[in-house]
Amino acid sequence: MKKYDVVIIGAGPGGTPAAIRLAKAGKNVLLIDNRGEPGGECLFEGCIPSKTLEQSADYFYLLKYMKDFGINGGGTPSINWEKVVRKKNDIIQQRLEMELKLFESIPTLNFMNGEARFVSSKKIEIISCATNKLIEEVSFDYAIIATGSKPFIPPFEGNGVSKVWTNKEMFEEEDLPKSVLIIGAGAIGVEFAQMFAKVNVRTTVVEMLDRILPPVETNFANLLYEKMKKEDKIDIYLSSEVKRIDYEKEKFLTTFELPDKSTKRISSDRVIVASGRRPNLEPLRLEKAAIDFNKRGIAVDKYLETNVEGIYAVGDIINGPTFAHTATYEALIAANNILNGNMQQVDFTKNSWVLFSDPEIASAGLTEKQALDSGFKIITGSYDYGKDVRAQINDRPFGRLKFVAEKETGRLLGIHIFTEGAADLAGEAVLAVSTESTIKDIAEAIHPHPTLTESFGVLARQMLAELEKNKMEMEG
């Protein structure tokens, strides 16, 4: 039986960085993935393909408004979705080849295609995904579980449930439907809805909750909801529950209950389920290694170690933030703790994320509610991008910037951005929060003009003046 220093299960944003870090440090590493290719959900059915398709949709959408910028392009804009999908596939292939080339350059990194199952707390068996037969059994000193998550399809009634799309099927389709119904108004549902609407697909969104985007600042979510309601191609039904999905004559018929308990039935070419995800637990046989877990994922401590010494878990498989970059952050912590002993802890108060809606929403650190719940005495401030010169030049004068700071020290606890270009502004936001910068630090930094980042300085000076006024009143 072959023995490895570290076995890593899952070659996505959680598993791959850990494997590279440990192998470069001299550990003999076995990285296993049931896809047979590194990248995980993010590369093949998540972040990368969705943003590629959304970029094409954005370009097409802008063509319709060229005259607003004094440009006469002539003719009626059209989109070749087959070419869009091919471009997406080309980008994925480029990323894949780069990763495989990197693997080949590291002698102690071994990559294997297969399904990993625990035999004990120090052994796994690797099963062929093609034949379901045992390939080999290996032992290890340490293990990292990074198998990610998968779309969850609720148990709706109807013969159409088996034909619905998730993000996986959607990214493989080369023909645009004329109409779609999306179940769920979380990040995935909102991004897909706006993308489809931009390429003239009639889009309906059905959400059980009374608002869109539950984790997002309420004011931002409400502003985006009002904007989406005004778009010609989008209809949104909140506080509405899907009951059944039927399929007749190449059309989906979705029945859902409205807030007043009446029912509505909508016909569409496609139905996309974006109502949540579940951790990939089933193939692992965690009970064989006595690893604690439940339906929400594997239990880990602040060092990302499970209850079994030497076995760690990262990414969507644990109950924490479900972002590719967070999984990578966790992966490197787990790798460092394997190399140096459990010395580095996770700190999600410095986490960041981006929702690629239109406009984008980005966040770093704590929301106002999280800060208050954590016992901080805070001060908040808001900046209106409707008055921002760069936003006006870009013809996107819409959105807000919000700072959440500790009242006594002015230390920034959270920065929340809602505007076109928020994804790029998130870099300054997370740097400010993670380095414990103060409002004064941001106010005194010289931000370039005219740029969107200039808003950080304007808001910081506004809040600094308020803090200084309050201090003077208290002293006087």
C-alpha positions in Angstrom: 0.0 0.0 0.0 1.4 3.4 -1.0 1.6 6.1 1.7 1.5 9.9 1.2 2.3 12.7 3.6 -1.0 14.4 2.6 -4.1 13.3 0.7 -6.4 16.1 -0.6 -9.8 15.2 -1.9 -11.2 17.7 -4.4 -9.2 19.8 -6.9 -11.2 23.0 -6.8 -10.3 26.4 -5.2 -10.0 24.7 -1.8 -8.0 21.6 -2.7 -5.6 22.8 -5.5 -4.0 25.7 -3.6 -3.4 23.5 -0.6 -1.9 20.8 -2.7 0.5 23.2 -4.5 1.5 24.9 -1.2 2.3 21.5 0.5 4.0 19.9 -2.4 6.3 23.0 -2.9 7.1 22.7 0.8 8.4 19.2 0.1 5.4 17.1 1.2 4.5 14.1 -0.9 0.9 15.0 -1.9 -1.9 13.1 -3.6 -4.6 15.3 -5.0 -7.8 13.4 -6.1 -10.8 14.7 -8.1 -13.7 12.8 -9.5 -13.8 15.1 -12.5 -10.3 14.1 -13.5 -9.4 17.8 -14.1 -8.5 20.5 -11.7 -10.7 23.6 -11.3 -13.8 22.4 -9.5 -17.2 23.9 -9.8 -15.8 27.4 -10.0 -13.9 26.8 -13.2 -16.4 24.5 -15.0 -19.9 25.5 -13.8 -19.5 28.6 -11.6 -17.4 31.7 -11.4 -15.6 31.6 -14.6 -18.3 30.5 -17.1 -20.9 32.7 -15.5 -18.8 35.8 -15.7 -17.8 35.1 -19.3 -21.4 34.8 -20.4 -22.4 37.9 -18.4 -19.6 39.9 -20.0 -21.0 39.0 -23.5 -24.5 39.9 -22.3 -23.2 43.3 -21.0 -21.5 44.1 -24.3 -24.6 43.3 -26.2 -26.7 45.4 -23.8 -24.4 48.4 -24.3 -24.8 48.2 -28.1 -28.4 49.1 -27.7 -27.5 52.3 -26.0 -24.6 53.5 -28.1 -26.6 56.5 -29.3 -26.7 57.8 -25.8 -22.9 58.1 -26.0 -23.0 59.8 -29.4 -22.2 56.6 -31.3 -24.2 55.5 -34.4 -23.3 51.8 -35.0 -26.0 51.2 -37.6 -28.1 48.1 -38.0 -29.9 46.0 -35.4 -27.6 44.4 -32.8 -27.7 40.6 -32.6 -26.0 38.0 -30.5 -24.5 34.6 -31.5 -24.9 32.6 -28.3 -23.1 29.6 -29.8 -20.0 31.7 -30.3 -20.4 33.1 -26.7 -20.4 29.6 -25.3 -17.4 28.6 -27.5 -15.5 31.6 -26.1 -16.4 30.5 -22.6 -15.1 27.0 -23.3 -11.9 28.4 -24.7 -11.2 30.4 -21.5 -11.9 27.3 -19.4 -9.5 25.3 -21.5 -6.8 27.9 -21.2 -7.2 27.9 -17.4 -7.2 24.1 -17.2 -4.0 23.8 -19.3 -2.2 26.4 -17.1 -3.1 24.4 -14.0 -2.0 21.1 -15.4 1.3 22.6 -16.6 1.9 23.8 -13.1 1.1 20.4 -11.6 3.7 18.8 -13.9 6.4 21.2 -12.7 6.0 20.0 -9.1 7.6 16.6 -8.7 6.0 15.8 -5.3 2.4 16.6 -6.5 0.5 13.6 -7.7 -2.9 14.1 -9.4 -5.4 11.2 -9.8 -8.9 10.9 -11.3 -11.2 9.0 -9.0 -13.7 9.0 -6.2 -12.1 9.0 -2.8 -13.8 7.1 0.1 -12.5 6.8 3.7 -11.6 3.3 4.9 -10.4 4.7 8.3 -8.9 7.8 9.7 -5.6 7.0 8.0 -6.6 5.2 4.8 -8.8 5.9 1.7 -9.7 3.9 -1.2 -9.9 5.4 -4.7 -12.8 4.2 -6.9 -12.9 4.6 -10.7 -15.6 6.9 -11.8 -16.0 5.1 -15.1 -16.3 1.5 -13.8 -17.0 2.0 -10.0 -14.2 -0.5 -9.3 -11.4 -0.1 -6.8 -8.2 1.5 -8.3 -6.1 1.4 -5.2 -6.0 2.0 -1.5 -3.6 4.5 0.1 -2.6 5.6 3.5 -1.7 9.1 4.7 -0.5 11.2 7.6 -2.8 14.2 6.9 -5.9 14.8 4.8 -7.8 17.8 3.5 -11.4 17.4 2.4 -12.4 20.0 -0.3 -15.2 18.4 -2.3 -17.3 21.5 -2.5 -21.0 21.6 -3.0 -23.7 20.9 -5.6 -27.0 22.5 -6.6 -30.0 21.5 -4.5 -33.3 20.8 -6.3 -36.2 20.8 -3.8 -38.7 17.9 -4.1 -41.2 19.7 -6.3 -44.1 17.7 -7.8 -44.5 17.2 -11.6 -42.8 15.4 -14.5 -40.7 18.5 -15.4 -38.5 18.4 -12.3 -36.1 15.9 -13.9 -35.7 18.3 -16.9 -34.9 21.5 -15.1 -31.6 23.3 -15.5 -29.0 24.1 -12.8 -25.9 26.2 -13.4 -24.3 23.1 -14.9 -26.7 22.5 -17.7 -27.2 26.2 -18.4 -23.5 26.7 -19.2 -23.5 23.8 -21.7 -26.5 25.0 -23.8 -25.6 26.7 -27.1 -29.1 27.9 -27.9 -30.7 30.7 -26.1 -34.3 30.0 -24.9 -36.9 32.6 -25.5 -38.2 32.5 -22.0 -36.9 31.2 -18.6 -38.3 30.9 -15.1 -35.8 31.0 -12.3 -36.5 29.6 -8.9 -34.6 31.5 -6.3 -33.6 35.2 -6.0 -30.2 34.7 -4.3 -26.9 35.6 -5.9 -27.1 33.0 -8.7 -30.8 33.7 -9.5 -30.3 37.5 -9.7 -27.2 37.3 -11.8 -28.8 34.8 -14.3 -32.1 36.9 -14.4 -30.3 40.1 -15.4 -28.0 38.3 -17.9 -30.9 36.7 -19.7 -32.9 39.9 -19.7 -30.0 41.7 -21.4 -30.0 39.3 -24.3 -33.8 39.6 -24.7 -34.9 36.4 -22.9 -38.3 36.8 -21.1 -37.4 36.1 -17.5 -39.5 35.3 -14.5 -38.1 35.0 -10.9 -40.0 33.2 -8.1 -38.7 33.6 -4.6 -40.1 32.2 -1.3 -38.8 35.0 0.9 -40.2 38.6 1.0 -37.0 40.1 -0.5 -34.2 39.3 -2.9 -30.6 38.6 -1.8 -31.0 37.7 1.9 -27.3 38.1 2.9 -27.0 41.6 1.3 -27.4 44.9 3.0 -31.2 45.4 3.1 -31.0 48.9 1.5 -28.8 47.6 -1.4 -31.1 44.6 -2.0 -34.2 46.9 -2.1 -32.6 49.3 -4.5 -31.7 46.5 -6.8 -35.1 44.9 -6.6 -36.8 48.2 -7.6 -34.4 48.5 -10.5 -35.0 45.0 -11.7 -38.8 45.5 -11.5 -38.5 48.4 -14.0 -36.7 46.2 -16.6 -38.9 45.2 -19.5 -37.9 41.5 -19.6 -38.0 40.6 -15.9 -41.0 39.7 -13.7 -40.3 39.0 -10.0 -42.7 37.2 -7.6 -41.7 37.5 -3.9 -43.2 35.5 -1.0 -44.2 32.9 -3.6 -43.7 29.1 -3.3 -43.3 26.8 -6.3 -45.6 23.8 -6.0 -45.0 21.8 -9.2 -43.2 21.8 -12.5 -44.8 20.1 -15.4 -43.5 19.6 -18.9 -45.9 19.4 -21.9 -45.3 19.9 -25.6 -41.7 21.1 -25.1 -42.8 23.7 -22.6 -42.4 23.9 -18.8 -45.5 24.8 -16.8 -44.6 26.0 -13.3 -47.3 26.4 -10.7 -46.6 28.6 -7.6 -48.5 30.0 -4.7 -48.7 33.8 -4.3 -48.7 35.7 -1.0 -52.5 35.8 -1.0 -52.6 31.9 -1.3 -53.9 32.0 -4.9 -51.9 30.1 -7.5 -50.3 31.2 -10.7 -49.1 29.1 -13.6 -46.4 30.3 -16.0 -45.2 28.7 -19.3 -41.5 28.9 -20.2 -38.9 27.3 -22.4 -36.7 26.5 -19.5 -36.7 26.4 -15.7 -33.6 27.1 -13.8 -33.3 26.0 -10.1 -31.1 28.4 -8.1 -32.6 27.8 -4.7 -29.5 26.8 -2.8 -26.6 24.3 -2.6 -25.7 21.3 -0.5 -22.2 20.0 0.5 -20.8 17.0 -1.4 -20.8 14.6 1.5 -22.2 11.3 0.2 -19.3 9.6 -1.6 -16.8 10.2 1.2 -18.0 7.7 3.8 -17.0 10.0 6.6 -18.4 7.7 9.2 -15.6 5.2 8.4 -13.1 7.8 9.7 -15.4 8.9 12.6 -15.6 12.5 11.2 -18.4 14.7 12.6 -20.7 16.1 10.0 -24.4 16.9 9.4 -26.4 18.0 6.3 -24.9 21.5 6.5 -21.3 20.1 6.2 -18.3 18.9 8.1 -17.6 20.3 11.5 -14.2 22.0 11.9 -12.5 24.1 14.6 -10.9 27.5 14.2 -7.8 25.8 12.7 -10.1 24.1 10.1 -9.3 20.7 11.6 -12.1 18.2 12.1 -12.7 16.2 15.3 -10.2 13.7 13.9 -6.6 14.8 14.4 -4.8 15.3 11.1 -7.9 15.6 8.9 -8.9 19.1 7.8 -11.8 20.4 5.7 -12.2 23.6 3.7 -14.5 25.4 1.2 -18.2 24.6 0.6 -17.9 21.3 2.4 -17.9 23.1 5.8 -20.5 25.5 7.3 -19.0 28.9 6.4 -18.8 31.5 3.6 -19.2 29.8 0.3 -16.9 31.7 -2.1 -14.1 30.4 -4.2 -11.6 33.0 -2.8 -12.7 32.1 0.8 -12.0 28.4 0.0 -8.5 29.3 -1.2 -8.0 31.4 2.0 -9.0 28.4 4.0 -6.9 26.0 1.9 -3.7 27.9 2.7 -4.5 28.1 6.4 -5.1 24.3 6.5 -1.8 23.7 4.6 0.1 26.1 6.9 -1.3 24.3 10.0 -0.2 20.9 8.6 3.3 22.3 8.0 3.7 24.2 11.3 1.2 22.8 13.7 -2.2 24.5 14.4 -1.0 28.1 14.7 -3.2 30.0 12.2 -6.9 30.6 12.8 -9.6 31.6 10.3 -10.9 35.2 10.6 -14.0 35.7 8.5 -14.5 39.3 9.8 -12.1 40.2 7.0 -13.9 38.2 4.3 -15.0 39.8 1.1 -17.4 38.9 -1.7 -18.8 40.3 -4.9 -22.3 39.8 -6.5 -22.0 40.4 -10.2 -25.4 41.9 -10.5 -26.2 45.1 -12.4 -25.0 47.2 -10.7 -22.5 45.0 -8.8 -22.6 44.7 -5.1 -19.4 44.1 -3.1 -18.7 43.7 0.6 -15.8 43.5 2.9 -15.9 42.9 6.7 -19.0 43.2 8.9 -22.4 44.5 8.0 -24.0 47.1 10.3 -26.1 44.3 11.9 -23.1 42.0 12.4 -21.1 44.8 14.0 -23.9 45.6 16.4 -24.5 41.9 17.2 -20.8 41.6 17.9 -21.1 44.3 20.6 -19.4 47.2 18.7 -20.5 50.8 19.2 -20.5 52.0 15.6 -20.8 55.0 13.3 -22.1 54.5 9.7 -21.9 56.7 6.7 -23.3 56.6 3.2 -22.3 58.1 -0.2 -24.7 58.4 -3.2 -23.1 57.4 -6.5 -25.9 59.4 -8.2 -23.8 62.5 -7.5 -20.5 60.9 -8.4 -18.7 62.4 -11.4 -17.2 59.1 -12.7 -20.5 57.4 -12.4 -22.1 60.2 -14.4 -19.4 60.0 -17.1 -20.0 56.2 -17.3 -23.7 56.9 -17.5 -24.2 54.8 -14.4 -25.2 57.4 -11.7 -26.8 54.9 -9.4 -25.9 53.1 -6.1 -24.5 53.6 -2.7 -21.2 53.3 -0.7 -21.5 52.5 3.0 -18.9 52.5 5.8 -19.3 50.8 9.1 -16.7 52.0 11.7 -16.0 51.6 15.4 -17.2 54.8 17.0 -14.4 55.3 19.5 -11.4 54.6 17.2 -12.8 55.1 13.7 -11.5 51.7 12.7 -13.3 50.4 9.6 -15.2 47.2 10.4 -17.1 46.9 7.1 -17.3 48.5 3.7 -20.3 47.8 1.4 -20.4 49.0 -2.2 -23.3 49.0 -4.7 -22.5 50.5 -8.0 -21.2 49.6 -11.5 -17.5 48.7 -10.9 -18.0 47.6 -7.3 -16.0 44.4 -8.0 -12.9 46.4 -8.7 -13.4 48.7 -5.8 -13.6 45.7 -3.4 -9.8 45.5 -3.5 -9.4 48.7 -1.6 -12.3 47.8 0.7 -10.9 44.5 1.8 -7.4 45.9 2.2 -8.7 48.7 4.4 -10.7 46.3 6.6 -8.1 43.6 6.9 -5.3 46.1 7.8 -7.6 47.7 10.4 -7.4 51.1 8.7 -9.3 54.0 10.2 -11.6 56.5 8.6 -8.8 59.0 9.1 -6.4 56.8 7.1 -8.8 56.7 4.2 -9.6 60.4 4.4 -5.9 61.3 4.2 -5.1 59.0 1.3 -5.1 60.9 -2.0 -7.5 59.1 -4.4 -7.3 59.8 -8.1 -9.8 62.0 -9.9 -12.1 61.3 -11.6 -12.5 57.7 -10.5 -15.0 55.7 -8.5 -12.5 55.1 -5.8 -12.6 58.8 -5.1 -15.9 58.1 -3.3 -13.9 56.4 -0.5 -12.1 59.6 0.4 -15.2 61.7 0.2 -17.2 59.5 2.5 -14.2 59.1 4.9 -13.8 62.9 5.2 -17.5 63.3 5.8 -17.5 60.7 8.6 -14.3 62.0 10.0 -15.9 65.5 10.4 -18.8 63.9 12.1 -16.6 62.0 14.5 -14.6 65.2 15.3 -17.8 67.1 15.9 -19.1 64.5 18.3 -15.8 64.5 20.2 -15.8 68.2 20.6 -19.4 68.1 21.9 -18.4 65.5 24.4 -15.4 67.4 25.6 -17.2 70.7 25.7 
